[in-house]
Amino acid sequence: QVQLVESGGGLVQPGGSLRLSCAASGGIFSGSTMGWYRQPPGKQRELVARISNLGSTEYADFVKGRFTISRDNARNTVYLQMNSLKPEDTGVYYCNAYSSWMGGHWGQGTQVTVSS
């Protein structure tokens, strides 16, 4: 059974940093594109960043230069390092895994709140 478990969210002041982790199990990680999405309050879910199984990365314009996505294939874990956080980065952050043979899967989400 595929499972994605996010961790690392919390409350941080503007300008601060957080690192999110997503641990994958059930055979989904290897060969999958892993992504982080977020859903701000009252808005739709949006792509933040994703990384292919070969390590190619893609970022939303609003996080370029501030966030870094990475993956540890030995640990079946994807990370999102978030620096210079802004209040508008507040939302629920979701991990996603996609492969052509297993389809797409979501984690349960982790809350990130940027506030003074």
N, C-alpha and C positions, 0 to 999 in steps of 0.2 A: 504494500500500500504506500502510495506516494505521500510524503509529509514534508512540509516546509515550516520551519519554526524560526520566527524572527525574535531578536532581542536587541537591547541597547538603546531603546527609546527613553525619553524622559523630558524633564524640564531643564532648559538651559537659557542663559541670558543672551541677548543679542551680541553677536561677535564671538560667541563660544563655539565649541566643537562637540560633536558626538560621533560615535562609530556604531553603525548598525551591523548586525550579523544575521545571516540566514543559513541555518543548517538544513541540508536536504537529506532525505532518506527514501528508500524504495526504488532505487535504481534510476532516478530522474536526472541526477546531476551530470554524470559523464555524457558528453555529447549535446547537452542542452545549452541554449542561450538563457542566461540568468539576468533578471531585471529587477529594478526597484521602481515602484510606482508610488504615488502619493495621492491622497484625497484631502484637500483643504476643507475646512468647515463650509458646508453649503455648496460645494463645487463638485465637479466630476473628477473621477480618478484620472491621473495624467502620468505619462512616462517621465521618470527622473533620469535614469541611466540604465544601460544594459551592456552585457559583456558576452561575447560569443564563446563557444567551447574552445576556440583557438586564441582567445584573448583580445579580440578586436572590441573596441569600446565605442559607445555612442552616448552623448549627453544632451539633455534639454538645454536650450540656450540660457535659461534662468539659473542654471547651476554650474555652467562652465567656469573653470578656474577656482571653484570653491569646493566642489564635491569630487571624490575619486572612487570609482568602483573597481573592485579587484576580486579575484577568486583563488581559493586554495583547493586544488583538485584532490589533494591527498586527504583533506578534511571534509570534502563535499560541502564547502561553505563559501558563500559570497558575502562580501563586505561593502559597506558604503561609508566612507570617511567623509564627514560633513564639517567643513570649516566655515568661519565667517558667517555663521547662521543669522538669518533675518527673521523678524516676526512673520513675514509672509511664507516662510518655510514650514510653518505650523501645519500639522495634519497627521493623518494616519498613513504610515508608510507600509507598503505591502511588497513582499517578495514574490516574484513570478519565475516559473521555470517553464520553458517551452522546448519541445523537440517534435519533429515531424512524426515520430512513431509513438510518442506517448501523449501528445497534445500539450495543452497548457494547464498549469496548476498554480494555485495561489496559497500563500500563507494567511494566517489569521490577522496580521497587521500589528504594528506597534506604534504607539502614540508619541509624536514629537511635538513639544510645545516650546516655542521660543518667545520668551517674555521677560521683562524686567520686573 
